Amino acid sequence: MKTRTTGVVVLIGAMWMGMVLLSSCQKEAGKSGDSSAARRPAQAPKAIKTQSGVDMLVIPGGSFMMGDKSGPPDARAVHKITLSAFCMDKYEVTQVQYEDLVGNNPAKFEGDKNPMEQVRWMQAARYCNARSEKEGLKPCYDEETWACDFAANGYRLPTEAEWEYACRAGTDTAYWFGRDPQALASHAWFKGNSGKKTHEVGEKPPNPWGLYDMHGNVSEWCNDWYGADYYKTGPEKDPRGPDAGKKRVIRGGNWSAPPEKCTSAYRLSDAPALSDVCLGYDIYGFRCVRRPSEEEKK
């Protein structure tokens, strides 16, 4: 009887130790930034194909914490943002898509399925207008003032908040796949694995919402003027950046960027109309967004 009681005590003790070890491992996984530790959305966004044949996703409206307290100084003011629903290109705009509408291809790394690069902000905005016109939608950009009409149903560049919300896809870690920069090579084209060039879009895994190349390949122009302190002063609901500025926001990693410049919160900016491609435009591309129709929201 004494031996049996002792055996039960030993068994209970072993089970308790196992639970402690399991809990410890789970906590360590969270610290390491393993993708299993990242929060996932309840439902993947709806996929649509536009009249132009471009794949887009209907990103649901919602709230998230924008910024990173451990990130660069201009992104440390972590704050809650609430966004309305919007449609976003599944892939970065490719060279064949750009050339079909604009009629030329200024890209350095040529390839139909390679992302468009070596474009200035205004060239990206013009493409948005051309795509809107092709589909019978109202263009968003006035090509004299370059003001954006957010009430128009045509295409535009994403706001900085829309871009980060879409990139995070319900996660709150440095990258959508976790915190570990060593895992970047499996998820994006960046300085460590690109071979000093872009690659065809969609070759790396998509984020949880089905968007490709958010952490690499080319950095992407956003609609916003850049403001170093805008995170502290902008509104919570559908922020659109400062009213004016000298540089436009650029988001996402690129083929020449180190891991710390490929995170969800990293902010970059540049003048929208400089003509010297040696200044780095071979790392700048873009993707488009627009308002979803009532049918697309269903």
C-alpha positions in Angstrom: 0.0 0.0 0.0 2.9 2.3 0.9 4.6 1.5 -2.5 1.4 2.3 -4.4 0.9 5.7 -2.7 4.5 6.6 -3.4 4.0 5.7 -7.1 1.0 8.0 -7.3 2.9 10.9 -5.8 5.8 10.3 -8.2 3.4 10.3 -11.2 1.6 13.5 -10.1 5.0 15.1 -9.6 6.1 14.1 -13.1 2.9 15.4 -14.6 3.3 18.8 -12.8 6.9 19.1 -14.0 5.8 18.4 -17.6 3.2 21.1 -17.4 5.8 23.6 -16.1 8.2 22.7 -18.9 5.5 23.0 -21.6 4.4 26.4 -20.2 8.1 27.5 -20.2 8.6 26.4 -23.8 5.4 28.2 -24.9 6.7 31.4 -23.3 10.1 31.1 -24.9 8.4 30.5 -28.3 6.6 33.8 -27.8 9.8 35.6 -27.0 11.6 34.2 -30.0 9.1 35.5 -32.4 8.1 32.1 -33.9 5.2 32.5 -36.3 3.0 30.4 -34.0 3.2 33.2 -31.5 1.8 35.9 -33.9 -1.9 36.6 -33.7 -3.9 35.5 -36.7 -7.0 37.0 -38.2 -10.3 35.2 -37.7 -11.0 35.1 -41.4 -9.0 35.7 -44.6 -10.0 38.7 -46.7 -12.1 38.1 -49.8 -10.2 37.7 -53.1 -11.4 39.6 -56.2 -10.2 40.1 -59.7 -10.6 43.6 -61.2 -11.8 44.5 -64.7 -8.2 44.9 -65.6 -7.4 41.4 -64.5 -5.5 42.4 -61.4 -5.8 40.2 -58.2 -6.9 42.2 -55.2 -8.0 41.5 -51.6 -10.8 43.2 -49.8 -9.1 44.1 -46.5 -11.8 44.4 -43.8 -12.0 47.5 -41.7 -10.7 47.3 -38.1 -8.4 48.5 -35.5 -4.7 47.8 -34.7 -1.8 49.2 -32.8 0.4 51.1 -35.3 4.1 51.5 -34.7 6.8 49.7 -32.7 8.2 50.8 -29.3 11.4 49.0 -30.1 11.6 50.3 -33.7 13.2 53.5 -35.2 12.5 56.8 -33.4 9.9 58.0 -35.8 7.8 54.8 -35.3 8.0 54.4 -31.5 4.8 56.4 -30.7 2.6 53.2 -30.7 -1.0 54.2 -31.1 -4.4 52.8 -31.9 -5.7 53.3 -35.4 -9.1 52.4 -36.8 -9.5 52.0 -40.6 -12.4 51.6 -43.0 -12.4 48.6 -45.4 -10.3 48.9 -48.6 -9.2 46.8 -51.5 -5.4 46.2 -52.0 -3.4 44.6 -54.7 -2.4 41.1 -53.8 1.1 41.6 -55.4 3.3 44.6 -56.1 2.5 46.1 -59.5 4.4 44.2 -62.1 6.3 45.5 -65.1 3.9 44.0 -67.6 0.9 45.6 -65.8 2.6 49.0 -65.8 3.7 48.9 -69.4 0.3 47.8 -70.6 -1.2 51.0 -69.2 1.6 53.5 -69.3 3.3 52.4 -72.5 6.9 52.3 -71.2 9.0 50.4 -68.8 11.8 52.3 -66.9 12.6 49.3 -64.6 16.3 48.4 -64.1 15.7 44.7 -63.4 13.6 43.7 -66.5 11.0 40.9 -66.3 7.3 40.8 -67.0 6.5 39.4 -63.6 9.2 41.3 -61.7 7.8 44.2 -59.6 7.8 47.7 -61.2 10.7 49.7 -59.8 12.7 52.8 -60.6 9.5 54.8 -60.5 8.9 58.2 -58.8 5.8 58.8 -56.7 4.1 60.8 -59.5 4.6 58.0 -62.0 2.9 55.6 -59.6 0.0 58.1 -59.1 -0.3 58.4 -62.9 -0.6 54.6 -63.2 -3.3 54.7 -60.6 -5.3 57.2 -62.7 -4.7 55.2 -65.9 -6.0 52.1 -64.3 -9.0 53.9 -62.9 -9.9 55.3 -66.4 -9.5 51.8 -68.0 -12.1 50.4 -65.6 -14.5 53.4 -65.9 -13.8 54.6 -62.4 -13.2 58.1 -61.2 -9.5 58.9 -60.9 -8.3 59.9 -57.4 -5.4 62.2 -58.4 -5.5 65.7 -59.8 -2.5 65.6 -62.1 -1.9 69.4 -61.7 -1.9 69.6 -57.9 -1.5 65.9 -57.2 -4.2 66.2 -54.5 -5.9 62.9 -53.7 -9.7 62.7 -53.8 -10.4 60.0 -51.2 -14.1 60.0 -52.1 -13.4 58.9 -55.7 -13.9 55.2 -56.4 -10.7 54.9 -58.5 -7.2 53.6 -57.6 -4.7 55.4 -55.4 -1.6 54.6 -53.4 -2.3 53.3 -49.8 -2.1 55.5 -46.8 0.7 54.7 -44.5 -1.7 53.4 -41.9 -3.5 51.2 -44.5 -0.1 49.8 -45.6 1.0 48.8 -42.1 -2.4 47.4 -41.2 -2.3 45.2 -44.3 1.3 44.2 -43.7 0.7 43.2 -40.1 -2.5 41.2 -41.0 -3.6 40.8 -37.4 -0.1 40.3 -36.0 1.8 42.5 -33.5 5.4 41.3 -33.9 8.3 43.0 -35.8 7.4 41.0 -38.9 4.1 39.3 -39.7 5.9 35.9 -39.2 7.3 36.7 -35.8 10.3 38.6 -34.2 13.3 36.6 -35.5 15.2 38.4 -38.3 16.9 35.1 -39.2 13.6 33.9 -40.5 13.4 36.8 -43.0 15.2 34.8 -45.7 12.3 32.3 -45.8 9.7 35.1 -46.2 11.2 38.0 -48.2 13.8 39.1 -50.8 16.2 41.4 -48.9 19.9 42.2 -48.8 20.9 38.8 -47.4 19.4 36.6 -50.2 18.3 38.7 -53.2 21.5 38.6 -55.2 21.4 42.4 -55.6 18.2 42.3 -57.7 14.4 42.0 -57.6 12.6 38.7 -58.2 9.3 37.7 -59.6 6.4 38.7 -57.4 4.8 36.0 -55.2 7.8 33.7 -54.9 7.9 34.0 -51.1 5.0 33.0 -48.8 2.1 35.5 -48.4 1.2 37.0 -45.0 -1.9 35.7 -43.1 -4.1 37.9 -45.2 -2.7 36.6 -48.5 -0.6 39.6 -49.5 2.8 38.9 -51.0 6.2 40.7 -50.7 5.3 43.0 -47.9 8.7 42.7 -46.2 10.9 42.7 -49.3 11.5 42.8 -53.1 10.8 46.5 -53.5 9.8 49.2 -51.0 6.4 50.7 -51.8 5.3 54.3 -52.3 2.4 55.4 -50.0 0.1 58.3 -50.6 1.1 60.3 -47.4 3.4 63.1 -47.0 6.0 62.2 -44.5 6.0 63.7 -41.0 8.5 62.5 -38.4 6.0 63.3 -35.5 2.8 62.4 -37.3 2.4 59.2 -35.2 1.9 61.5 -32.2 -0.4 64.1 -33.8 -2.5 62.2 -36.4 -6.1 61.2 -35.9 -7.1 57.7 -34.8 -9.7 57.2 -37.6 -8.5 56.8 -41.2 -5.3 59.0 -40.9 -4.0 60.3 -44.2 -0.8 61.9 -43.2 0.2 65.6 -43.0 -1.5 68.1 -45.4 1.8 69.0 -47.0 5.5 68.1 -47.0 8.7 67.6 -49.0 8.8 63.9 -49.0 6.4 61.0 -49.5 6.2 57.9 -47.3 7.7 54.7 -48.5 7.0 51.4 -46.7 8.3 47.8 -46.7 11.7 46.2 -47.1 13.4 45.8 -50.4 16.1 43.7 -52.2 19.0 45.8 -50.8 17.6 46.4 -47.3 19.0 44.8 -44.1 16.5 43.0 -41.8 16.0 46.0 -39.4 14.7 48.0 -42.4 12.2 45.3 -43.4 9.9 45.3 -40.4 6.2 46.1 -40.4 6.7 49.5 -38.7 9.9 50.7 -40.5 9.4 54.1 -42.2 11.2 55.5 -45.2 10.6 58.6 -47.2 11.9 60.4 -50.3 11.1 63.3 -52.6 8.3 62.4 -55.0 9.7 63.9 -58.2 13.5 63.6 -58.3 14.7 62.4 -61.7 18.1 60.9 -60.9 17.6 57.1 -60.7 21.0 56.8 -59.0 19.4 58.1 -55.9 17.8 54.8 -55.3 14.6 54.5 -57.3 15.6 50.9 -58.3 14.3 49.9 -54.8 11.0 51.8 -55.1 7.8 50.1 -56.4 4.2 50.3 -55.4 0.8 48.6 -55.1 -2.6 50.1 -55.5 -5.7 50.4 -53.3 -9.3 51.6 -53.8 -12.6 51.7 -52.1 -14.6 48.4 -52.2 -18.0 48.4 -53.9 -21.0 47.4 -51.9 -21.0 44.0 -53.7 -17.3 43.5 -52.9 -17.9 44.1 -49.2 -20.4 41.2 -49.0 
